[in-house]
Amino acid sequence: MDLTSSIAARASHSIPVPHARFTKRAFLAGLTALLAVIMAFSLIFFPTSAHGANNADYESWNEIVDEMEDILNDAYAQYEGGDAAAGKTRVDDAYYGYYEKLGFEKTVMAHISGDRAAEVEYNFSYAKRAMDEGKSDEAREATDTLIRLLREDANTLDGSAGNPFVAFLGSLAIIVREGFEAILIVGAIVAYLVKSGNKKQVRPVYIGSVIALAASVVLAFALTALSAASTANQEIIEGVTMLFAVVVLFYVSNWMVSKADASAWQSYIEGKVHTSLSRGSVFALAFAAFLAVFREGAETILFYSALFAGSEPQDTGLIWVGLGVGIVILVAVFILIRFLSIRLPLKPFFMGTSILMFALCVVFIGSGIKELQEGNVIGVTAIGGMPSVDLLGIYPTVETLVPQVILLVIAVATIVYQIHKWKKNKTVRQQEGGTK
């Protein structure tokens, strides 16, 4: 029996079947809780508007843009009058008081694209930076571009009002996009524990995920209150949460890649009682799952609240259908990760899981810094001609790309180092075997 088979055989004796049934129920209960949370939160706290905009005072998105245009033009006038600080404040008034508070941003992401929302958001930053640097022509150009983009999006959203298929696709896109990263992380961690013979340690991961669902509701309440106050605190909280998730995921991915070699894993197993992970390792894995669900859960609630409030009453049913179909897709993805991974050899699976975690770290650090840029914590240095790829956390600014490149280099160096270490250990084992 080879080394990998030996490990698998040892692991199989430590898997309690009744406990496995519990963890599956816990996961399904978590998904049901997520659906119930979104339903209750959306219906109770965000009543549906009879028109396209997320505010009863407006008949359309174009009416909102009319007011935003007046504010942005006033911002430029304040700047031209010699008060750059007042001009920047007025730009923030348009962003926090309208684009974010009235659900414009979330509706654009749901019905148009995340890339488009990122483009608009960065034009707010470009206008403020031009004012701060005293570049009048650039400030005027950025303001005009921003107004044009907002008007185009308002026309698109108003034109799609009353189209039930658009409501269904928007709902489906939200749950799949927001839940996919969380499912990937939770599914990979669970598959990792099962494959390594630590199935009894899956329970903390599921518990962490379910706790995160409840915490998401609290965070959604807090973010909604902060949004109503028209301040940058919402972006700052989201950004800090994402960057914290980067630290935890990077630790977990580095720990996983260090155990990808079969001999290293057997040595690790032999140092534990009944192939159990250390408390610190279990906590890190459970906490990584918690952060993944926590981050996506609150964002999902906010997306659906904007979607319900911005849809016609007759479209509500199709929004729920889209949500249900999306959850089925996510469950299918989880099942594929959970069960097909068992068929993979130990080393490729551990390495693949580690690379996935490293990649998500790169995505999260870009998204986290973008949130801090929107919160005026970090500056914006634009890279001309480069598009945004919101799905991958790639944005056309120096501040987001440089940390991503640095993190990518560190991740690649870590993997290369581990591969070199495996080869060295293999050579040592062969030499020892030859001397015996």
N, C-alpha and C positions, 0 to 999 in steps of 0.2 A: 504494500500500500504506500503510495507516494505521500509527500508531506501535506499537500493541499487536501487530499482525501482523508488523511489522518485528522486534520483539523476539523473538517466537516463532520467526521464520525464522532469526534468528541463533542462537538457542538450539538449534534442531534440528540444526545442523551440528556442535555440540560434544558430542553425546550418543553415546558409544561403546556399541554394542549388546552386545558381549561382557561389558562391565562391568555392564550392566543385569542380565544373567542371573546374574552373581555375587551381586549385591545381593539378588535374590529368593531365591536359595539360602541366603544368609546369614540372611535373616529367617526362612525356614522352619526352618533349623537352630536358630535361637534359640528358636523355639516348641517344637521337639522337646526342646531342652535343658531348657527350663522344665518340661515334662512329666516328663522323666527325673529332674530335681532334686527335684521335689515327691514323686515316687514313692519314690525312694531315701531321702530324708530322712524321709518319713512312716513307711515300713515299718521302717526300721532303728532310728530313734531314738524312735519313738512307737508301740510295739506296741499292738494293738487290745485294749481292755478287753472283757470278756464282759458288761459291764453299761453303764448309761447314763453313768456319770461317768468323768471322765478321771483316774482313780486306782484302782488295784486294791484299795485299802483301803475303798472305798465301793461299796455296792450300787446306789445311786441318787443323783440330784441332791438329793432331799429330805434324805438323810442329811448331805450337805454343808451344806445350809441349816440343819439342826439345830445343827451346830457353829458356824456363822456367827452364828446367832441368840444362842447362849450368849455368844459373844465380844462382839457388839454390845450386849447387855444389860449385860455386864460393863463395857464402855466407858462406858455411861451411869452405871453405879454408881460407877465411878472418878471421873467428872466430878462427880457429886453429892456425893461424899466430899471434894471440894475440890481434886482433882488433875486439872485440865483437860488438862494435857500427857499424862498417862497415859491419859486417856480417848481423846484423839486418836490416840495410838499404838495403842491396841486397835482403833480403827476401821481404821487402816492395816493392822493384822494381818489383819483380815477381808478387806480388799480385795486386798492383795498376796499374802497367804498362801493365800487360797482363791479369791476371785473371778477373779483373774488367773492364779495359779500352776496351778490345777487345770483351767484351760480353760473356766471358766464363762462369762466374757465373750465369748470367741470362739464358743462354742457357741450362745449367745443370739443373737449377730449372724448366725450361719449359719442357725439354725432359726426364729428369731422375727423380729428386725429390728435394724438398726443404731440406729434411733431409740430402741428399748426399752433397748438396752445403754447408750446415752448417758444416758437418764433415770435408770437405776440408778446409773451412775457419778457423776452429779452429786449424787445423794442422799447418797453417801458424803461428798462435799465439803460439802454443806449441814450434815450432822451435825457435822463438824469445825468449821465456821465458827461454828455456834451455840454449841458448847462454848467456842471461843476468845473469843467475845464475851460469855460469861456469860449466855446466854439459855436458861434451863432448859426452858421450855415448848417452844421451837422445837427444842431438842436432842432432847427426848423424841419430839416429832412426827416429826422427820426420821428418827430411829432406827426408830420404829414403821413409818413409810412404807417405809423401806428393807427391813425384814424382810418386810413384806407383798409388795413387788415381787419379792423373791428367792423367796419361797414360791410365788408365782404362776408365775414362770418355771420353777421346779423341777417343779411339777405339769404344766406344758405339756411340758417336755422328757421327763419320765418317761412321760407319756401317749403321746408320739410314738415311744417306743423300740420297735423291732421293725417299724416301718412303712417298708418299702423305698422307697416313693415319696417320703417325707420326706427320706431320705438322698440320693436323686437330686436333688431340688430344692435341697437345701442345698448340694450340691457344685456344681451349675450356677450357683446364685446367687453363690457365692464367686468363681469364676473370672471370671464376667462383670462382677461389681461391682468387683473388685480390678483386673482387667485392662483395663477399659474406658477409664479415664483415661490409662493408659500407652499404649494403642493410639491414642487420640485424639491425644496429643502426638506420638508417633513418626510416625504416619500423616500428621499435618498438616505436620510438619517435612520429611518425605520428599517429600510432594506439593509443598510450597513450593519445595524445591530443584529438583525436576524441572521445574516450571512456569516457574521463573526461568532455566532454561538451565544449571543447575549440577548436572546429574545425576551427574557424576563425583565430586561431593562427598557423595553419599549414603552412600558406603562408611564414612566415619568415624561416621556416625549409627548404622549397623547394628553396627559394631564396639563402639561405646559401649554399645549395648543388650545385646549378648552379654556384654560384660565385666560389665555390671550384674547379669546373671543369676548369674554366678559370685560376685560380691560379695554378692548377696542371700543365698546359702547361708552365707557367713561371718557376715553380720549376723544371720541367723536363729539360728545357733549361739550368738552372743554374747547375743542377746535371751533365748534359752531359758535360758542360764546365769544371766543377771541375774534372770529371773523365778523361777528355782529358789532364788535367794538372797532372794526376797521383799523387794526394794527398789524404789525409785522410778526407778532408772537406766534401765530399759527405756522408760518414758514420756518421760523427758528426751531420750534418744537419738532416739526417733521424732519428738518435737516439734522438736528442733533440725534434723533432716534435712528436715522439711516446710518450716520457715521458710527454710532455705537454698535449697530448691527454689523458693520464692516469689521470692527475689531473682533467681535465674537466669532463671526463666520471665518475670518482669516485664521484665528486660533484653531478652530475646529478642522478646517481644511488642511492646515499644516500638520495637525495631529494625525489626521487620516492618512495623508500621503506618507508619513513616517512609518505607518504600519502596513503599507501596501505589499511589501515583500513577504513572501510566505514564511521564510525563516524568522524574520523579525516578528511576525504575528504569532508564530508558535512560541517564541521566547516570551512574548508579552503574555500570552495565555498561560504559560506554565508558571508565571510569576503571580497569577491571581488565583483566588479560591473559586472553584466551580466556574471558571472562565468568565467571571464577572469583571466589569470595568470598575475603575476606582470611582469614588464619590465625586471627585472633581471632574472627571471626564463625563460622567453621567449628567452632572449639573450643566456642563458646557453644552452638551448635545441638546438637553431639554431646553436650555435657555436660548439656544440658536433657533429651535423650533418656535419657542414663545415669541421671539423678536420678529421672526418671519411672518407669523400669523397676526401678531399685534400691529405691525406696520401696515400690512395689507388690509386687515379687518376694518380699522378706522377709516382708511381711505375709501374702501368699498362702500361703507355706510354713507359717507359724504357724497360719493358719486350717485348712489341711488336716490338719496334725498333730493339732489338737484334734478335727476332724471324724472322723478315723480312730479316734482313741482313744476317742471317745464314741459309737461306733456298734457295732452287733452284727456279729459276724464275717460273717454271710450278706449283710450290706449292702455289704461292701467292693467287690464288682463294680459295683454301681450307683453308687457314689461315683466310680469311674473312668469310668463311662459319662457321668455328669454333667460330669466334668472334660473329657472328650473333646468332648462336644457344645458346651460352653462355649468351648473353643478354636476349634472350627469357626466359631462365631458371631463371635468376635473376629477371626479371619482374614477373614471376610466383611466386617466393618466396615472393616478395614484396606484391603481391595481396593476397597471403595466410595470411601473417602477418597482412595486413591491414584490411581484411574483416572477417577472421575467429576469430580474436581477439575480435570482437564485441560480439560474442556468449559466450565468457568466462565471468564468474562472476567477479565483480570489484576487489575484494581482490586478488584472484589467479593471475589475469592478471597483476596487479601492482607489485605483489611480483615476478612473473616470469620475468617481464621486468627488474626489479632491479637486480635480480640474473644474468641475461644475461649481463647487463652492468658491474657488478662486475667481471664476468668471463673474459670479454674482457679486463678489466683493467689488470688482471693477465697476459693475453697473451701479451698485448702491453708493459708492463714493462719488460718482458723477452726479447722481440724482440728489444726494445729500448736500453737496456743495451748491448745486443749482438752487435748492430751497433756501440756503443761507444767503445766496445772492439776491433772491427775491425779498428776503427779510432785511436787506441792506447791511448785512454783517460782513460780507465779502464783496470785493469790487468785481467789475466786469470788464475784461479786456477781450474785445471781439476778434474773431478770426474770420476775415472776409471771405465770402464764397463757400463757406463750409456749412452744410445743412445739419439740422438736428436729427438725431435718431433716438427718440424718446424711449423706445422699447429697450435699447441697449444702454441707456444712460449717457449717451454721447451728445455733447452740446458744443457749439462753436465758440468756446471761450478758453483762454489760457488757464484760468483758475480751475476749471473742471478737468481739462485734458492732462495737465502736468501731473497732478496726483494719480490719475488713472495710469499714465505711462509708468510712473515710479512704482506703483503697486503691481503692475503687470510685470515689470522687470524683476521685482522681488519674488513674485510667484514663480516665474520661469526659473530664476536662480535656485529657488527652493526645490523645485522638481528636478532640475539638473543635478543638484547636490545629492538628493536622495538616490537618483539613478546611479551616480558615481559610487555612493556608499554601498548600494546593493551589489554592484559589480565587484567592489573591493572585498566585501564580506564573502561573496561567492568564491572568489579566488582563494581567500584564506581557508574556507571550508574544504575546497578541493586539495589544497596543499596539506591540510591536516589529515584529510582522508588518505592521501598518498603516502604519508609517513607511518600510518598505522599498519 
